[in-house]
C-alpha cells in the first residue's frame, strides 16, 4: 500500500527527534486502521487500469514465436511480404529479446542493399525504416524518412516516427547543429492521430530533460489523452523536463514508507480472501448491476476468490452482456482454466465486448485449439481484412497463441482470397503465426496464389518428398475453401513434376495419395499427370543385387540364430564362435568385426563367461540392501571429502581406491558390480603376475580370448576391470599392472589397495577411504540388525539398546584420549564393526583390542561343545599359511570338513557353490576376509626365534600378518620386530610395512597404559566373564 506523498517539499527535517517519532507512529497507526479499505481501492484501481488499457499498447505484445515466424518471412520470394515482415519486426525491436541482434545481419545483407539501390517500392521504404530504427541509416536517408512521415499510410508514419525518434543514427543527424529541429519535429508529432506516435514523441521530449522545459505545456495537454499509455508517458516526461519541484521524503521518512509497503503486501492475501467471502452472495442477486459489481470485486480479489469459480462459470450464460463480460474477467483473474470450452462459445456472443473479453481469456491461456474461431472473427467489423486485423482484438489474441497449427494457417490463407489487396500483409502474418514451423514454411513457400516468378524452378528430391507430405496433411483441411484447394492442387502438380526423375519405389504410396486427391479436384487431368510420373519410376534392381541382398539377409539371419542359442549351447560355442577358422570363413569377414564393435553382440559373446569373469568377486554372499552407503572418501588431488557413492557413482575412467584393511574396498567393488549392467571382470591382484590381459584371457575361450578383441574392449571402455588387493603383490607385479593401465586412458579400471609407497597410474583419480565418524558408527551398528542370522539372541529394541550401551562404554569420556582414539579407530573400520554387531547380537561384549582373538575363542568354545575336542588351531593355521604361500584361495574341505561348518556359523569363512559343465555340484570354502586368514597365519609366526618372521619380510602378501604380530607380541618381542623391520626398510628402501608397524606400536604403547573404568561396566547384559575392557593382556598374548 502506498500513502499519498503530496504536499510540496516543506522542510520536515528540522523538528525534534520526539516529534519525528510521534509522526511516524501516527502514520503507522492510521495505515493499520485503514489498510483494508485502502487495499480494496488499490485492487479496484489496478483492475480498472488493466481493463481500460488501450489496444495500441497491445500491438507490441508479439512473443518470441511470432517474431521468429516473421524472421522466416524475410526469406520469402515476394519483396512485399518481406517489407511487411520488416515493418512488423521494427515495431517490436526493443520489446522482443534478440530481435535487434538478428535484424542487423539482414539489414547488411544483399536483399536490403538491392532494395536501396532500386530507390523505390515497399521493400525500399521498409529498409529505410529498419536502418533508421537500428541506427544504421546514412545522412542521405533522412529526407526520405521525413517524406514518409508526411504520408498517409498510418503504419509507415508510426514506423518512421520510431526510426526518427529512437534510431540512434537518424537522431544523430538531427542533432548536427540545431537541436530545435528535432524538438520541433517531436512537438509536431504530439498531435499525430496515432497514439503510439504521440507516446514516442512524449518519451523523446522527456529524454531531453530540462532542455525541453518550454514544451511542458504541450506535454501537460497529453495528460487528458484518451489513451492511458500516452498519459503515463506524458506524466513521466513532465517529471523529467520540469526537473525540481517534486516532493521527496526526508531521510527519516523513507523507512516508514518501506515498512508500510512491506506490511501492506504481507496482509494483501488475507484481506482479499475476506473481501471475496463478503462479496460472494451478490452473485445471486436479481439485479444485473449488483451481479456485475460483485463479479468486479471478486475479480479484483484474484485467486483468493477461487471458491466461487463454479458460480462465476454459470454467469457466462447470464442474459445481461455486462454480467457475461465481467464473468469472463473474473475467471481470468481467479485463474480457472477448466471452462475454456464454455468461454470459447462466447467468441460468437452477440455483444462485442463479451466477444473481445473471451478472446483475451483464450489468448492468455494459450488455447490454440480455438484459434479457428478467432480467425473467422478477423473481419467482423466489415473492414478489409488487411486493415482490420492489425487493430482487432482477434488478431492480438492469435498473435499470443503463436505458433498455430498448419490447418489454422491454411484457414488464414483461405481468407486471403477474400482480400486480394492485402495479399502481402496476409502472407507475412501467416509466416508469423506459423512461428517458424518448418512444415508451415514449406507450405507457405508454394501457396498464396503466387506468380511463377516467385516459385522454385528446381527442387531437391528430399525437399520435394517433405513438401508433398505437408501437402497431404493440409489437403483434408481445404474442403471448405475451394480457392485454396485449387491453389494447393496446382502446386501439388508442380512439385510432382519438379521431382520427376528422382522419385523411387518407396515414394509411390505418397504419390498415389495425391493422385487420388487430385482426381476429386476441379481439374482431374492433374491426377493423370501424377499417374504418368508414377509409371515413369524405374522398378527396383531385381537381378544380381537383389539376390545378393537376399543372400546377405539369409547369412545374417543364420548367424543371428546361432547368436540366439549361443549362451545355452556348448556345441555352437565351440564350433562356430570359438573356432577361428570356422568363424572367419563362414562369417565372411564381417561377423568377427561386428562381434568386436557392436555393444549388444559383445555382451552376447561374453555372456557365457560372466560367471567366470566375476567368480572371485563373491557376489553370491553380498547383499546390496545391507551395504552402508554413507562411507566417505578424500580426493587426494583436491583434499575434498565427499560420500563415496557420490564420488564414484559408477566406474568411469581410471580410479584408485585406497584404504586400510577392512575399510570396505572389496564390498564397494561388489556394490558397483551388482548395480552395473556393463561387462566387467574382477581380478585379485595376485592373478596378474603374468599380466592383466593374460589373467583375463585365462577366464575366456575362442574369439573372446583374442588379444586384439580384448584390447579393443578395454580401450573403448566396453569392459570394466576391477583389480583388488594391489598391496598384496610384489613390486614387479604392481609395476606390470600400472604399465597395463596407463595407456588405457579411455578404459574403465578400478584399482583397490591399502595405503603404501608406490606410483599409481598418472591419469587415475585417487580416493582414500575415510574412517567412520562416531555418528556413522552408531548408524552402521544399528543398521546391521536386518542382516543378523537366525541364531541372534538380541533383536529389535534389545539389540539397539545393547549397541547404544556398548558404544557409551567404549567411548566413555572418562577414558584417556589415547584409549578413546584407539577404540574409535577399531569402531571406524566397517569390517571390525560387523564383527562387533555379530557379537552383540549373540549376547557377548566385544573386546575391541582383541576382536579376532575373541571371535576365535567363541568359535573354539562352540567347536569344543559340538565335537568334544579342541579346535586344531596349529594344523589349520599351517594350512592357512601354505595357502598364502602358494596363492591358493580355497580351503581344502576334505581335511577340515567339521571345522569349516563351525567357522561358517561364526562368519569366519564362506562357501561358494556352482554347477559344473556336466551337471555336477562344485563347492569351495574361502576366508571371509584377509584379516581372518592373517589371524591364523600369525599363529605360525609366534614363538621365540621363529624363522618365518625374517623369512617373509620382502613378501607384500604377509603385510597384514606383521601388523597383527605388532598387536600380539609381548613388548620386548614387538620392539625386536620393530628394529628388524626398520633395518630391512633401510636396506631395501621399502617402508610400506615398517612405517605402519611403527605407527601401530606407538598407538599400542599409549593405549596399554592404566585406564579408567566406565561407571556401570559391570551391567549384567550377557557379557563374557573374561571380557577384557581394560585392554590387551600385559604379556600381549
Secondary structure by P-SEA (a helix, b strand, c coil): ccccccccccccccccaaaaaaaaaaaaaaaaaaaaaaaaaaaaaaaaaaaacccccccccccaaaaaaaaaacccccaaaaaaaaaaaaaacccccaaaaaaaaaaacaaaaaaaaacccaaaaaaaaaaaaaccccccaaaaaaaaaacccaaaaaaaaaaaaccaaaaaaaacccaaaaaaaaaaacccccaaaaaaaaaaaaaaccccccaaaaaaaacccccaaaaaaaaaaaaaaacccbbbbcccaaaaaaaaaaaaaaaaaaaaaaaaaaaccccccccaaaaaaaaaaaaaaccccccaaaaaaaacccccaaaaaaaaaaaaaaccccaaaaaaaacccccaaaaaaaaaaaaaaccccaaaaaaaacccccccaaaaaaccaaaaaaaaaccccaaaaaaaaaaccccccaaaaaaaaaaaaacccaaaaaaaacccccccccccccccaaaaaaaaaaaaaacccccccaaaaaaaaaaaaaaaaaacccccccaaaaaaaaaaaaaacccaaaaaaaaaaaaacccccccaaaaaaaaaaaaaaaaaaaaaaccccaaaaacccccaaaaaaaacaaaaaaacccaaaaaaaaccccccccccccccccccccccccbbbbcccccbbbbccccccccccbbbbbbcccccaaaaaaaaaaaccccccccccccccccaaaaaaaacccccccaaaaaaaaaaccbbbbbcccccccaaaaaaaaaaccccccbbbbbbbccccccccccbbbbbbbcccaaaaaaaaaaccccccccccccaaaaaaaaaaaaaaaacccccaaaaaaaaaaaacaaaaaaaaaaaaaccccccccaaaaaaaaaaaaaaaacccccaaaaaaaaaaaaaaaccccccccccaaaaaaaaaaccbbbbbbbccccbbbbbbbcccaaaaaaaaaaaaccccccccccccccccaaaaaaaaaacccaaaaaaaaaaaaaaaaaccccccaaaaaaaaaaaaaaacbbbbcccccccccccccccccccccccc
